[in-house]
Amino acid sequence: MSVLIQLVADYAPWIYALCGLIAVWYLREALRYRRERKQAMYTLERESALGRVRNIFGVAFTLLVVMGLIYYISNYLTVAVPTPSIEEEVKGMTPTVSLLLPTPTPTPEEPTPTPTLTATPRPRPTLRPTEETTPEAPPVQPAACPDPRSNLTWPGVNAVLSGAVQVTGTAHVDGFNYYKLEYGIGPNPTTWNYILQGDSPVFGGVLGTWDVSPLAEGVYSLQLKVVDQTGNWIDPPCQVQVTVGQ
């Protein structure tokens, strides 16, 4: 127990630094969700953004509890619990030499054996290992969107993305109000995260830039939603499945 307490005290600065980095990242996410909540036009989108901000505050409280526990261990428990010296630990762990080394016993002399002829075994052929083939990545395919007024031309299905990605396509409708890009985790996400919003229709051009650098590697879904002045959008929205890599 004392060894574990001393180990936590030795690595306390690194633990503080890690908690600080996590707190900065979640603060950035909280600001983004707060901005998304202000831009949202519907009550459900505002409530979803508010729920994410509350979850981030829960994580921040957990980080404060962890940092407080580390501070208590490194400043109080290390003084209250004595740490055994290295000599004491080695003495307690090292067994007596007499228990490890058996007493040698004299062996009787044996007559020298007469050499005998032995047959030399034939060498056996060795099998070469078969070369493993690396599976090829699926080809990139254009998005299969049912309505040409809401269409993504890049990225396509199965595209591997990294860094800042320029999203292109078409977004227009009678009584156009705005369009927005969203992403979700996995091929069939249940929740969507806000990327950006455009207030002018686009005809086969640049819709915006999606920075995937903060995202972990894996499969994601990109969605284009075109909304008219009545608050309705083209249903179903245009979606593509992509992969975030390095």
ABEGO torsion letter per residue (X at the ends): XAAAAAAAAAAAAAAAAAAAAAAAAAAAAAAAAAAAAAABABAAAAAAAAAAAAAAAAAAAAAAAAAAAAAAAAAAAAAABBBBBAAAAAAAABBBAAAABBBBBBBBBBBBBBBBBBBBBBBBBBBBBBBBBBBBBBBBBBBBBABAABBBAOBBBGBBBBEBBBBBEBBBBBGBABBBBBBBBEABBABBBBABBBABBBBGBBAEBBBAAABBBEBBBBBBBBBBAAGBBBOBBBBBBBBBBX
